[in-house]
């Protein structure tokens, strides 16, 4: 007879072991359910996101609201420009492959408790990502404002400020019902006129969107200067507090007296137009002189620098000149001085023609200087026979009527050169004479006797007078 209790159903140990095995398998499968079933092939990708947005490993990946995988790992990464991003490892179902390359990603909230998931918007490109590829950062949609971020805006300081504003507005509106009603009645035309204004603003031709883009760009440009602007407002606060101290006695009085000043300006300024026109003409006439001052500026600067050194020394000189100036004043007040000046004036007037006649002798022909130079040489220089003065007397030509002494007729000595050549009254370019320096420049006429000015014009300069 066979024993019916010898099977697994009759063995409590085997039943317990099978039960424990089933429970372990169930717990294992439930623990790893978010990461896919074991031994099931998956389509693995990596995705770059600007921010993980509180994702955790095991969060779902959805396409069209349907779960198609999970986040298996996360790590930070640094771009070449220094930005830090998040890199997600996505384990997707095999039937998702290949994911089109124009697909986009965004992190969305799953519930109000902060659970997130990755939403993939499938594209239409014919090219797809292969297993192991990385979805670039450019395919990540910017993270929108989440509900938790909105609630975090109402922190304790914000709530306290809102309560204070509510109390303040309540106190401000208390007892002003009639004024509020009047304001509401005045708002009706405003609201009526706002409708066409809003239509104009919303019209495509107004490019209102461009305005906000431009404002955003302006804010981005101004952002680096925010600290400087903050300091500016702080300094303005300091300035205003300082002005408040002097507001009543000074600023208010200046405003009060400003009205008569403006009235006076309105009345008087038109009368100043001729003066302003003349001033304009004066400055116009002074313009060439001012332009010339540009070249004379170095000399003027040098003169001023010299004056800075000299002027402090003038007071002692002025004190020393006091007695001299007093004597000059007494001299000028002497009744005999005008008579002497008149006599001197007459003398100078009488000498003036003579001086005018003699002046070219030196100024044009330099004869006075040459005379002193030659007379010094005559008296000091010479040879073995003596100085030139003695030698000339000895070396004069010999013979009848020679030039060594008085004669009754022109020299007629044995040499053809022994003829008299004398110019006792040479031309000097004086008034009425030719412009020539004749003495010392006369040509020597061989075999002829010449007395007086030789014919022709001689040079109008002499040695030492270029």
Secondary structure, DSSP 8 states (H G I E B T S, - for coil): ---GGGSGGG-HHHHHHHHHHHHHHHHHHHHTGGG--TT--EEEEEEEES--TT--TT-EEEETTEEEEEEEEEEEEE-TTS-EEEEEEEEEEGGG-SEETT-EEEEEESSTTS-EEEEEE----S-EE-TT-EE-GGGB------HHHHHHTS-HHHHHHHHHHHHHHHHHHTT-HHHHHHHHHHHHHHHHHHHHHHHHHHSGGG-HHHHHHHHHHHHHHHHTTHHHHHHHHHHHHHHHHHHHHSIIIIIHHHHHHHHHHHHHHHHHGGGGHHHHHHHHHHHHHHHHHHHHHHHHHHHHHHHHHHHHHHHHHHHHHHHHHHHHHHHHHHHHH-HHHHHHHHHHHHHHHHHHHHHHHHHHHHHTT-HHHHHHHHHHHHHH-EETTEEHHHHHHHHS--STT-TTS--SSS---SSTT---EE-TT---S-TTS-S---TTT----TT--EESS-SS---S--TT--
